[in-house]
Amino acid sequence: MSRRRSRIIWRSQGGEDRAYCDLRPLGGKVVALKAPGEARALTRADRALAEARAAQLIAEAAKDRAEGRERAVFNLPATVGLADAAREHLVAKATAGQVTDRWLEQCERHLRRAVAHFGGGRDLSTITVKDVREWDATLVTERLSGGSRRHLLNSLSNLYRRAQAEGAVLPGYNPVAALMEKPSANREEAKWLEVHEAALLLEAARAYQPKRDDLAMPFAYPLVATFLLTGGRRAEVLGLEVDDISFDRKTVTFRPNAWRRLKTGGSHRVVPLWPQLEEILRPYVFGDRPPARLVFPSFRTGAETMLTDFRKLLDAVAAKVGSKPGELSSKMFRHTYASSRLQTLDHGEPVSIFTVSRELGHGSEALVKRIYGHLGQVRHRAEVVEFRVEQHAERLGERLRTLYLVA
């Protein structure tokens, strides 16, 4: 085989001729012809292997060049790998600052699974609806729920929206959005607490005594009360500053600060400081708590930081009312507040759903109607939201007596 035909160049190195392939006519460069696992180029003793490897590289380069010409002729976007697109997408999201770190971490996990399935070098334009459907079928075999699969697909779809905007794929190309049958979560009523159950839990938090004061969080009672009596999200409550609570105006303000963002623009809001919550927070805030900006600070690292995990504390309180570890959550408290608030009166009339949705930080009434509103067995019409155990002593009966015995 002639040098020109094979495009093999022999270069003398260390007294031996080494094989290189000249791909410059095809838009490439001169590359060493190596055997698998070898660091140096092949010698003349392996001429047949060098020619085979050169032919392979030439074929790949010719194919890439043809595809490049086709893309140019039809004005198609350049090849963009899934891994690179995912990386740029996450960086752009983080730079925009419109989503939380927790959302970014979740999205990164989702896209990592997509890259693992399709391959990091897979061109975005080559992933089809059939490919996405097969990925979803694979997720089913991995025992992921419909809701979890939908989250994964949504993250990939959001990546394709950015790819369209930046010209990485043709306008409108989104194999996830084109999928006809998308998985969905099973619609089940969220867990929440009846008024008397919430009152019992709050009383358990008041009676809770940690086993070790030096390792304990000294605010079980005010923390549970703030969740139950504001309807705040987990990060919203944990990131409350003392200045966010006005005992003069009787308000609690959820606003962004140095500790955390809020979920949406509508999450910046003011909710009532209900009388029961004021009774609990006033002695706590102005009592012996350590000086800190946060209402519920953590000093685990020595400096003041935002508390991130209170599950053990909640489990310890929940155990006093017979709940299992992990059974209670801040999300459940949010649903409990919404359901109780819907039963209150506003100037003698039933409170409007609009008012409740604003106090929850929602932009519309739809979520309250569809998800957060629950009709309990106990109708507790009152001017205020409250969970006072003495109002439900007869209904709680033996459970309340047992609580005091255990406490």
Sine and cosine of phi, psi and omega as CSV:
sin_phi,cos_phi,sin_psi,cos_psi,sin_omega,cos_omega
0.00,0.00,0.75,-0.66,-0.02,-1.00
-0.95,0.30,0.35,-0.94,0.00,-1.00
-0.89,0.46,-0.66,0.75,-0.05,-1.00
-0.92,0.40,-0.66,0.75,-0.06,-1.00
-0.94,0.35,-0.66,0.75,-0.05,-1.00
-1.00,0.05,-0.31,0.95,-0.05,-1.00
0.87,0.49,0.47,0.89,0.07,-1.00
-1.00,-0.02,0.76,-0.66,0.06,-1.00
-0.92,-0.38,0.76,-0.65,0.03,-1.00
-0.98,-0.20,0.84,-0.55,0.00,-1.00
-0.87,-0.49,0.71,-0.70,-0.02,-1.00
-0.98,0.20,0.82,-0.57,0.00,-1.00
-0.62,-0.79,0.88,-0.48,0.04,-1.00
0.87,0.50,0.58,0.82,0.04,-1.00
0.99,0.11,0.04,1.00,0.03,-1.00
-0.79,-0.61,0.51,-0.86,0.08,-1.00
-1.00,0.10,0.78,-0.63,-0.01,-1.00
-0.92,-0.38,0.58,-0.81,-0.13,-0.99
-1.00,-0.03,0.72,-0.69,0.07,-1.00
-0.73,-0.68,0.48,-0.88,-0.02,-1.00
-0.93,-0.38,0.77,-0.64,-0.02,-1.00
-1.00,-0.06,0.97,-0.25,0.00,-1.00
-0.97,-0.23,0.22,0.98,-0.04,-1.00
-0.90,0.44,-0.59,0.80,0.06,-1.00
-0.89,0.46,-0.35,0.94,0.00,-1.00
-0.98,-0.21,0.24,0.97,0.03,-1.00
1.00,0.03,0.17,0.99,0.00,-1.00
-0.97,-0.25,-0.60,-0.80,0.00,-1.00
-0.57,-0.82,0.02,-1.00,0.04,-1.00
-0.99,0.14,0.84,-0.55,-0.05,-1.00
-0.82,-0.57,0.51,-0.86,0.01,-1.00
-0.96,0.27,0.62,-0.78,0.06,-1.00
-0.99,-0.10,0.96,-0.29,-0.10,-0.99
-0.90,-0.43,0.48,-0.87,0.15,-0.99
-0.99,0.17,0.46,-0.89,0.02,-1.00
-0.80,0.60,0.78,-0.62,0.04,-1.00
0.99,0.10,-0.09,1.00,-0.02,-1.00
-1.00,-0.09,0.54,-0.84,-0.02,-1.00
-1.00,-0.03,-0.43,0.90,-0.07,-1.00
-0.94,-0.34,0.33,-0.94,-0.01,-1.00
-0.93,0.36,0.36,-0.93,-0.01,-1.00
-0.94,0.35,0.44,-0.90,0.05,-1.00
-0.98,-0.17,0.04,-1.00,0.01,-1.00
-0.90,0.44,-0.35,0.94,0.03,-1.00
-0.92,0.38,-0.37,0.93,0.02,-1.00
-0.92,-0.38,0.65,0.76,-0.09,-1.00
-0.86,0.51,-0.66,0.75,-0.02,-1.00
-0.89,0.46,-0.67,0.74,0.02,-1.00
-0.91,0.40,-0.61,0.79,0.01,-1.00
-0.90,0.44,-0.68,0.73,-0.01,-1.00
-0.91,0.41,-0.63,0.78,0.02,-1.00
-0.91,0.41,-0.67,0.74,0.01,-1.00
-0.92,0.40,-0.62,0.78,0.03,-1.00
-0.90,0.44,-0.69,0.73,0.01,-1.00
-0.87,0.49,-0.62,0.78,0.02,-1.00
-0.91,0.42,-0.71,0.70,-0.01,-1.00
-0.91,0.41,-0.62,0.79,0.01,-1.00
-0.90,0.43,-0.67,0.74,0.01,-1.00
-0.89,0.45,-0.67,0.74,0.01,-1.00
-0.91,0.41,-0.66,0.75,0.01,-1.00
-0.91,0.41,-0.65,0.76,0.02,-1.00
-0.90,0.44,-0.64,0.77,0.02,-1.00
-0.90,0.43,-0.71,0.71,0.01,-1.00
-0.89,0.46,-0.62,0.79,0.00,-1.00
-0.93,0.38,-0.65,0.76,0.02,-1.00
-0.90,0.43,-0.67,0.74,0.03,-1.00
-0.90,0.44,-0.60,0.80,0.04,-1.00
-0.90,0.44,-0.65,0.76,0.04,-1.00
-0.91,0.42,-0.66,0.75,0.01,-1.00
-0.89,0.46,-0.67,0.74,0.02,-1.00
-0.89,0.45,-0.63,0.78,0.01,-1.00
-0.92,0.38,-0.68,0.73,-0.02,-1.00
-0.88,0.47,-0.70,0.72,-0.05,-1.00
-1.00,-0.09,0.17,0.99,0.04,-1.00
0.84,0.55,0.70,0.72,0.02,-1.00
-1.00,0.02,0.49,-0.87,0.01,-1.00
-0.92,0.39,0.41,-0.91,0.03,-1.00
-0.92,0.40,0.35,-0.94,-0.01,-1.00
-0.91,0.42,0.75,-0.66,0.04,-1.00
-0.77,-0.64,0.85,-0.53,0.01,-1.00
-0.97,0.26,0.49,-0.87,-0.03,-1.00
-0.88,0.47,-0.67,0.74,-0.03,-1.00
-0.90,0.44,-0.69,0.72,0.01,-1.00
-0.91,0.42,-0.66,0.75,0.01,-1.00
-0.90,0.44,-0.64,0.77,0.02,-1.00
-0.90,0.43,-0.67,0.74,-0.01,-1.00
-0.89,0.46,-0.72,0.69,-0.01,-1.00
-0.92,0.40,-0.59,0.81,0.01,-1.00
-0.89,0.45,-0.72,0.69,-0.02,-1.00
-0.92,0.39,-0.63,0.77,0.04,-1.00
-0.90,0.45,-0.68,0.73,0.01,-1.00
-0.90,0.44,-0.65,0.76,0.04,-1.00
-0.89,0.46,-0.70,0.72,-0.01,-1.00
-0.91,0.41,-0.64,0.77,0.00,-1.00
-0.91,0.41,-0.61,0.80,0.00,-1.00
-0.91,0.41,-0.48,0.88,0.06,-1.00
0.92,0.38,0.42,0.91,-0.04,-1.00
-0.98,-0.20,-0.01,1.00,0.02,-1.00
-0.77,-0.63,0.33,-0.94,-0.04,-1.00
-0.99,0.14,0.31,-0.95,0.06,-1.00
-0.88,0.48,-0.58,0.82,0.00,-1.00
-0.90,0.44,-0.64,0.77,0.03,-1.00
-0.91,0.41,-0.67,0.74,-0.01,-1.00
-0.88,0.48,-0.68,0.74,0.01,-1.00
-0.89,0.46,-0.66,0.75,0.01,-1.00
-0.91,0.41,-0.69,0.72,0.01,-1.00
-0.89,0.45,-0.63,0.78,0.03,-1.00
-0.89,0.46,-0.66,0.75,0.05,-1.00
-0.89,0.46,-0.67,0.74,0.01,-1.00
-0.88,0.47,-0.74,0.68,-0.05,-1.00
-0.94,0.34,-0.48,0.87,0.06,-1.00
-0.90,0.44,-0.62,0.79,0.04,-1.00
-0.92,0.38,-0.60,0.80,0.03,-1.00
-0.91,0.41,-0.68,0.73,0.01,-1.00
-0.90,0.44,-0.64,0.77,0.01,-1.00
-0.89,0.46,-0.55,0.84,-0.03,-1.00
-0.99,0.14,-0.76,0.65,-0.11,-0.99
-1.00,0.06,-0.42,0.91,-0.09,-1.00
0.98,-0.20,0.70,-0.72,-0.05,-1.00
-0.91,0.42,-0.52,0.85,-0.01,-1.00
-1.00,0.03,0.02,1.00,-0.04,-1.00
-0.90,0.44,0.81,-0.59,0.02,-1.00
-0.91,0.42,0.74,-0.67,-0.02,-1.00
-0.82,0.57,-0.59,0.80,-0.07,-1.00
-0.96,0.29,-0.19,0.98,-0.03,-1.00
-0.99,-0.15,-0.11,0.99,0.05,-1.00
-0.99,0.13,0.87,-0.49,-0.11,-0.99
-0.97,-0.26,0.11,-0.99,0.07,-1.00
-0.87,0.49,-0.63,0.78,0.03,-1.00
-0.88,0.47,-0.65,0.76,0.03,-1.00
-0.88,0.47,-0.68,0.73,0.00,-1.00
-0.91,0.41,-0.65,0.76,0.01,-1.00
-0.89,0.45,-0.65,0.76,0.02,-1.00
-0.92,0.39,-0.59,0.81,0.06,-1.00
-0.90,0.44,-0.67,0.74,0.03,-1.00
-0.89,0.46,-0.63,0.78,0.03,-1.00
-0.90,0.43,-0.59,0.81,0.06,-1.00
-0.91,0.42,-0.64,0.77,0.02,-1.00
-0.90,0.43,-0.53,0.85,0.05,-1.00
-0.90,0.44,-0.67,0.74,0.00,-1.00
-0.92,0.39,-0.37,0.93,0.05,-1.00
-1.00,0.06,0.15,0.99,0.08,-1.00
0.91,0.42,0.53,0.85,0.10,-0.99
-0.99,0.13,0.61,-0.79,0.00,-1.00
-0.96,0.29,0.24,-0.97,0.02,-1.00
-0.87,0.50,-0.63,0.78,0.01,-1.00
-0.91,0.41,-0.66,0.75,0.01,-1.00
-0.91,0.40,-0.66,0.75,0.04,-1.00
-0.90,0.43,-0.62,0.79,0.01,-1.00
-0.90,0.44,-0.63,0.77,0.04,-1.00
-0.88,0.47,-0.68,0.74,0.02,-1.00
-0.88,0.47,-0.71,0.71,0.00,-1.00
-0.92,0.40,-0.61,0.79,0.00,-1.00
-0.90,0.44,-0.62,0.78,0.03,-1.00
-0.90,0.43,-0.65,0.76,0.04,-1.00
-0.92,0.38,-0.64,0.77,0.02,-1.00
-0.89,0.46,-0.64,0.77,0.02,-1.00
-0.90,0.44,-0.58,0.82,0.09,-1.00
-0.89,0.46,-0.67,0.74,0.00,-1.00
-0.92,0.39,-0.52,0.85,0.07,-1.00
-0.89,0.46,-0.67,0.74,0.05,-1.00
-0.92,0.38,-0.65,0.76,0.01,-1.00
-0.86,0.50,-0.62,0.78,0.07,-1.00
-0.90,0.44,-0.71,0.70,-0.05,-1.00
-0.90,0.44,-0.52,0.85,-0.05,-1.00
-0.98,-0.17,0.11,0.99,0.08,-1.00
0.98,0.22,0.29,0.96,0.03,-1.00
-0.97,0.23,-0.39,0.92,0.12,-0.99
-0.70,-0.71,0.22,-0.98,0.01,-1.00
-0.91,0.41,0.50,-0.87,0.04,-1.00
-0.82,0.57,0.76,-0.65,0.02,-1.00
1.00,0.02,-0.11,0.99,-0.03,-1.00
-0.99,0.17,0.94,-0.35,0.03,-1.00
-0.43,-0.90,0.99,-0.11,-0.06,-1.00
-0.91,0.42,-0.37,0.93,0.03,-1.00
-0.97,0.25,-0.72,0.70,0.00,-1.00
-0.90,0.44,-0.49,0.87,-0.02,-1.00
-0.99,0.17,-0.15,0.99,0.00,-1.00
-0.90,0.43,0.81,-0.59,-0.10,-1.00
-0.95,0.30,-0.76,0.65,-0.03,-1.00
-0.96,-0.29,0.95,-0.31,0.00,-1.00
-0.97,-0.22,0.57,-0.82,0.03,-1.00
-0.93,0.38,0.42,-0.91,0.03,-1.00
-0.59,-0.81,0.39,-0.92,0.00,-1.00
-0.96,0.27,0.51,-0.86,0.10,-1.00
-0.93,0.37,0.80,-0.60,-0.04,-1.00
-0.99,0.15,0.99,-0.16,0.06,-1.00
-0.84,-0.54,0.54,-0.84,0.01,-1.00
-0.90,0.43,0.74,-0.68,-0.01,-1.00
-0.91,0.40,0.42,-0.91,0.03,-1.00
-0.97,0.25,0.61,-0.79,0.02,-1.00
-0.39,-0.92,0.11,-0.99,-0.04,-1.00
-0.92,-0.40,0.70,-0.71,0.18,-0.98
-0.90,0.44,0.32,-0.95,-0.06,-1.00
-0.84,0.55,-0.71,0.71,-0.04,-1.00
-0.93,0.36,-0.53,0.85,0.04,-1.00
-0.94,0.35,-0.65,0.76,0.05,-1.00
-0.90,0.44,-0.62,0.78,0.03,-1.00
-0.89,0.45,-0.66,0.75,0.02,-1.00
-0.91,0.42,-0.67,0.74,0.01,-1.00
-0.90,0.44,-0.67,0.74,0.00,-1.00
-0.90,0.44,-0.61,0.79,0.05,-1.00
-0.92,0.39,-0.59,0.81,0.06,-1.00
-0.90,0.43,-0.61,0.79,0.04,-1.00
-0.92,0.40,-0.60,0.80,0.03,-1.00
-0.91,0.41,-0.63,0.78,-0.06,-1.00
-1.00,0.09,-0.13,0.99,-0.08,-1.00
-0.91,0.42,0.73,-0.68,0.07,-1.00
-0.82,-0.58,0.91,-0.42,0.00,-1.00
-0.91,0.40,0.46,-0.89,-0.02,-1.00
-0.96,0.27,-0.52,0.85,0.02,-1.00
-0.76,-0.66,0.92,-0.40,-0.03,-1.00
-0.91,0.42,-0.50,0.87,-0.07,-1.00
-0.96,0.28,-0.35,0.94,0.01,-1.00
-0.94,-0.34,-0.09,1.00,-0.15,-0.99
-1.00,0.07,0.38,-0.93,0.18,-0.98
-1.00,-0.02,0.90,-0.43,-0.16,-0.99
-0.99,0.10,0.58,0.82,-0.07,-1.00
-0.57,-0.82,0.60,0.80,0.00,-1.00
-0.85,0.52,-0.73,0.68,-0.06,-1.00
-0.90,0.43,-0.82,0.58,0.00,-1.00
-0.91,0.41,-0.52,0.86,-0.01,-1.00
-0.93,0.37,-0.77,0.63,0.02,-1.00
-0.88,0.47,-0.63,0.77,0.01,-1.00
-0.89,0.46,-0.65,0.76,-0.01,-1.00
-0.92,0.40,-0.63,0.77,0.07,-1.00
-0.90,0.44,-0.75,0.66,-0.08,-1.00
-0.94,0.35,-0.51,0.86,-0.16,-0.99
-0.95,-0.31,0.17,0.99,0.15,-0.99
-0.80,-0.60,-0.41,0.91,-0.07,-1.00
0.96,0.28,0.27,0.96,-0.03,-1.00
-0.93,0.36,0.49,-0.87,0.10,-1.00
-0.94,0.35,0.24,-0.97,-0.07,-1.00
-0.81,0.58,-0.84,0.55,-0.05,-1.00
-0.92,0.39,-0.52,0.85,0.00,-1.00
-0.89,0.46,-0.71,0.70,-0.02,-1.00
-0.95,0.31,-0.71,0.71,-0.02,-1.00
-0.91,0.41,-0.42,0.91,0.00,-1.00
-0.99,-0.12,0.17,0.99,0.03,-1.00
-0.90,0.43,0.70,-0.71,0.13,-0.99
-0.98,-0.18,0.38,-0.93,-0.01,-1.00
-0.85,0.53,-0.59,0.81,-0.01,-1.00
-0.93,0.37,-0.25,0.97,0.02,-1.00
-0.98,0.22,-0.22,0.98,-0.01,-1.00
-0.96,-0.26,0.88,-0.47,0.02,-1.00
-0.95,-0.32,0.95,-0.32,0.05,-1.00
-0.97,0.23,-0.31,0.95,0.04,-1.00
-0.98,0.20,-0.74,0.67,-0.02,-1.00
-1.00,0.04,-0.14,0.99,-0.01,-1.00
0.88,0.47,0.77,0.64,-0.02,-1.00
-0.69,-0.73,0.40,-0.92,0.17,-0.99
-0.83,-0.55,0.81,-0.59,-0.06,-1.00
-0.94,-0.33,0.81,-0.59,0.12,-0.99
-0.99,-0.17,0.91,-0.41,-0.01,-1.00
-0.59,-0.81,0.39,-0.92,0.01,-1.00
-0.92,0.39,0.52,-0.85,0.05,-1.00
-0.50,-0.87,-0.18,-0.98,-0.07,-1.00
-0.94,0.35,-0.28,0.96,-0.08,-1.00
-1.00,0.06,-0.56,0.83,-0.06,-1.00
-0.27,-0.96,0.37,-0.93,0.13,-0.99
-1.00,0.05,0.03,-1.00,0.20,-0.98
-0.96,-0.28,0.33,-0.94,-0.13,-0.99
-0.91,0.43,-0.72,0.70,-0.01,-1.00
-0.65,-0.76,0.13,-0.99,0.06,-1.00
-0.88,0.47,-0.57,0.82,0.01,-1.00
-0.96,0.27,-0.09,1.00,-0.01,-1.00
-0.97,0.25,-0.32,0.95,0.07,-1.00
-0.96,0.29,0.93,-0.38,-0.16,-0.99
-0.38,-0.92,0.18,-0.98,0.05,-1.00
-0.85,-0.53,0.77,-0.64,0.03,-1.00
-0.87,-0.50,0.38,-0.93,-0.02,-1.00
-0.92,0.40,0.61,-0.80,0.20,-0.98
-1.00,0.01,1.00,-0.05,-0.09,-1.00
-0.90,0.43,0.50,-0.86,-0.06,-1.00
-0.78,0.63,-0.68,0.74,-0.01,-1.00
-0.90,0.43,-0.64,0.77,0.01,-1.00
-0.92,0.38,-0.63,0.78,0.05,-1.00
-0.88,0.47,-0.64,0.77,0.02,-1.00
-0.88,0.47,-0.52,0.85,-0.03,-1.00
-1.00,0.09,-0.67,0.75,-0.10,-1.00
-0.98,0.19,-0.56,0.83,-0.08,-1.00
-0.85,0.53,-0.80,0.60,0.03,-1.00
-0.91,0.40,-0.46,0.89,0.02,-1.00
-0.95,0.31,-0.75,0.66,-0.05,-1.00
-0.92,0.40,-0.66,0.75,-0.06,-1.00
-0.99,-0.14,0.21,0.98,-0.03,-1.00
-1.00,-0.07,-0.70,-0.72,-0.12,-0.99
-1.00,-0.08,0.22,0.98,0.00,-1.00
-0.89,0.45,0.54,-0.84,-0.01,-1.00
-0.90,0.44,0.56,-0.83,0.01,-1.00
-0.88,0.47,0.83,-0.55,-0.04,-1.00
-0.34,-0.94,0.40,-0.91,0.06,-1.00
-0.97,0.23,-0.60,0.80,-0.02,-1.00
-0.98,0.19,0.55,-0.84,0.05,-1.00
-0.94,0.35,-0.64,0.77,-0.01,-1.00
-0.84,-0.55,0.96,0.26,-0.10,-1.00
-0.98,0.17,0.32,-0.95,0.14,-0.99
-0.87,-0.48,0.71,-0.70,0.05,-1.00
-0.87,-0.50,0.49,0.87,-0.05,-1.00
-0.88,0.47,-0.55,0.84,-0.01,-1.00
-1.00,-0.06,0.02,1.00,-0.05,-1.00
0.98,-0.20,-0.65,0.76,0.05,-1.00
-0.99,-0.13,0.32,-0.95,0.01,-1.00
-0.94,0.34,0.80,-0.60,0.07,-1.00
-0.68,-0.74,0.23,-0.97,0.02,-1.00
-0.98,0.19,0.73,-0.68,0.06,-1.00
-0.89,0.45,0.71,-0.70,-0.03,-1.00
-0.89,-0.45,-0.38,0.92,-0.08,-1.00
-0.63,-0.78,0.89,-0.46,0.04,-1.00
-0.79,-0.61,0.41,0.91,-0.07,-1.00
-0.90,0.43,-0.64,0.77,0.00,-1.00
-0.90,0.43,-0.63,0.78,0.04,-1.00
-0.89,0.45,-0.70,0.71,-0.02,-1.00
-0.91,0.41,-0.63,0.77,0.02,-1.00
-0.90,0.43,-0.61,0.79,0.00,-1.00
-0.92,0.40,-0.64,0.77,0.04,-1.00
-0.94,0.35,-0.70,0.71,-0.04,-1.00
-0.89,0.46,-0.53,0.85,-0.01,-1.00
-0.88,0.47,-0.47,0.88,-0.01,-1.00
-0.94,0.34,-0.34,0.94,0.02,-1.00
-0.94,-0.35,0.24,0.97,0.09,-1.00
1.00,0.07,0.22,0.97,0.03,-1.00
-1.00,0.04,0.48,-0.88,-0.02,-1.00
-1.00,0.08,0.39,-0.92,0.05,-1.00
-0.84,0.55,0.72,-0.69,0.01,-1.00
0.99,0.13,-0.04,1.00,-0.06,-1.00
-0.97,0.23,-0.50,0.86,0.00,-1.00
-0.97,-0.22,0.51,-0.86,0.00,-1.00
-0.48,-0.88,0.28,-0.96,0.04,-1.00
-0.90,0.43,-0.50,0.87,0.04,-1.00
-0.89,0.45,-0.62,0.78,0.03,-1.00
-0.90,0.43,-0.61,0.79,0.02,-1.00
-0.91,0.41,-0.58,0.81,0.01,-1.00
-0.91,0.43,-0.68,0.73,0.06,-1.00
-0.91,0.42,-0.61,0.80,0.00,-1.00
-0.90,0.44,-0.69,0.73,0.02,-1.00
-0.88,0.47,-0.73,0.68,-0.04,-1.00
-0.86,0.51,-0.70,0.72,-0.03,-1.00
-0.91,0.41,-0.64,0.76,0.02,-1.00
-0.94,0.35,-0.65,0.76,-0.01,-1.00
-0.90,0.45,-0.59,0.81,0.01,-1.00
-0.90,0.43,-0.32,0.95,0.01,-1.00
-1.00,-0.04,-0.03,1.00,-0.03,-1.00
-1.00,0.07,0.20,-0.98,0.04,-1.00
-0.96,-0.29,0.53,-0.85,0.04,-1.00
-0.81,-0.59,0.97,-0.23,-0.09,-1.00
0.84,0.54,0.66,0.75,0.07,-1.00
1.00,0.07,-0.12,0.99,0.00,-1.00
-0.90,-0.44,0.46,-0.89,0.04,-1.00
-0.82,0.57,0.69,-0.73,-0.02,-1.00
-0.89,0.45,0.57,-0.82,-0.02,-1.00
-0.98,0.20,0.49,-0.87,0.05,-1.00
-0.90,0.44,-0.52,0.85,0.04,-1.00
-0.87,0.50,-0.69,0.72,0.00,-1.00
-0.88,0.48,-0.71,0.71,-0.01,-1.00
-0.90,0.43,-0.67,0.75,-0.01,-1.00
-0.90,0.43,-0.60,0.80,0.03,-1.00
-0.93,0.37,-0.62,0.78,0.02,-1.00
-0.92,0.39,-0.43,0.90,0.05,-1.00
-1.00,0.06,-0.15,0.99,0.00,-1.00
0.99,0.12,0.45,0.89,0.02,-1.00
-0.99,-0.14,0.52,-0.85,0.01,-1.00
-0.99,0.12,-0.22,0.97,0.01,-1.00
-0.56,-0.83,0.10,-0.99,-0.02,-1.00
-1.00,0.09,-0.16,0.99,-0.17,-0.99
-0.86,0.50,-0.70,0.72,-0.06,-1.00
-0.91,0.41,-0.59,0.80,0.04,-1.00
-0.90,0.43,-0.70,0.72,-0.01,-1.00
-0.92,0.40,-0.65,0.76,-0.16,-0.99
-1.00,-0.01,-0.52,0.85,-0.17,-0.99
-0.82,-0.57,-0.75,0.67,-0.22,-0.98
-1.00,0.03,-0.32,0.95,0.00,-1.00
-1.00,0.08,0.82,-0.57,0.02,-1.00
-0.77,-0.64,0.66,-0.75,0.01,-1.00
-0.99,-0.15,0.93,-0.36,-0.06,-1.00
-1.00,0.03,0.13,-0.99,0.04,-1.00
-0.96,0.27,-0.44,0.90,-0.03,-1.00
-0.97,-0.22,0.89,-0.45,0.08,-1.00
-1.00,-0.02,0.87,-0.48,-0.09,-1.00
-0.82,-0.57,0.97,0.24,0.02,-1.00
-0.96,0.29,0.84,-0.55,0.01,-1.00
-0.41,-0.91,0.20,-0.98,0.03,-1.00
-0.98,0.21,-0.30,0.95,-0.09,-1.00
-0.72,-0.69,0.33,-0.94,0.15,-0.99
-1.00,0.05,0.81,-0.59,0.01,-1.00
-0.41,-0.91,0.47,-0.88,0.03,-1.00
-0.74,-0.67,0.98,0.22,-0.07,-1.00
-0.98,-0.18,0.84,-0.54,-0.12,-0.99
-0.91,0.42,-0.50,0.87,-0.03,-1.00
-0.92,0.39,-0.39,0.92,0.02,-1.00
-0.97,0.24,-0.24,0.97,-0.08,-1.00
-0.79,-0.61,0.37,0.93,-0.05,-1.00
-0.86,0.51,-0.64,0.77,-0.03,-1.00
-0.92,0.39,-0.66,0.75,-0.01,-1.00
-0.94,0.35,-0.62,0.79,-0.03,-1.00
-0.96,0.27,-0.60,0.80,0.12,-0.99
0.77,0.64,-0.88,-0.48,-0.10,-0.99
-0.89,0.46,-0.54,0.84,0.00,-1.00
-0.88,0.48,-0.62,0.79,-0.01,-1.00
-0.95,0.31,-0.66,0.75,0.01,-1.00
-0.90,0.43,-0.62,0.78,0.04,-1.00
-0.90,0.44,-0.63,0.78,0.03,-1.00
-0.85,0.52,-0.72,0.69,-0.03,-1.00
-0.93,0.36,-0.53,0.85,0.05,-1.00
-0.93,0.38,-0.67,0.74,0.00,-1.00
-0.93,0.36,-0.67,0.74,-0.03,-1.00
-0.90,0.44,0.00,0.00,0.00,0.00
